[in-house]
Structure formats: structure tokens, C-alpha cells
Amino acid sequence: MVNFIIKYLLIALAVMAGARYINGIVIDSFSTSLMVAIAMGFVNTFLKPILKIISLPITFLTLGLFLLVINVVLVYLVAYFVQGFTVHGFIPPLLFSFGLSIISTILGWILD
């Protein structure tokens, strides 16, 4: 349980760093970034597999590039539900989702 809390606090710090260094991502406070980290974890756990199955034909036709669109849509979905988290454009949420995936993977290796 402690590793879970530490992992999400570090992911929230990564969310804050992403908002600081990526133009087009705006986060109001650390509590907002913590909500974004939890919401992204929820969305990636429950919605992303369903969207991947539904979009399998178009993903196959685009040789997997449609998965990038799914990642951007999920970031926009989290921005819609979390107050204080704003996203503009296509490239900023794409970079944001890449960064969050990399950080989450590394923290999973270290803390799990």
C-alpha cells in the first residue's frame, strides 16, 4: 500500500513537470496533478483496453498508429473530468501521455 501511494505521488510530480515543460498542458495545483494521475491510472486500466479492442481494425490498418490517437483522446477525457487540468492541441497531450507512460513504467519496475 505504501508503494502505491509513493508511486502515485511521484506520478503526480511527473504530471506537474509535464505541465511545466510542455506548452499546451496547464495544471492549477499539486492536488489537481494528483487527481490527474489517479484519473489517468483509472482510464488506462479500464477504458483503454476496451477502446483498443473496439478500434482493432483501424489500428491494424494504420499499423498501430491509431493507438496514438487513443492516448490523446484519453488525455482529453481526463482533462474534461478533472477541473484545473487543461489541454490544447494534439502534440502536447501526445507528449504528455508518452512521458507519463515512461515514468509509470519505470516506477512500476522500481516499486513493484
Summary of the structure (lengths in Angstrom):
residues: 112
radius of gyration: 14.0
end to end distance: 10.5
largest distance: 42.6
contacts: 321
relative contact order: 0.18
helix: 79%
strand: 5%
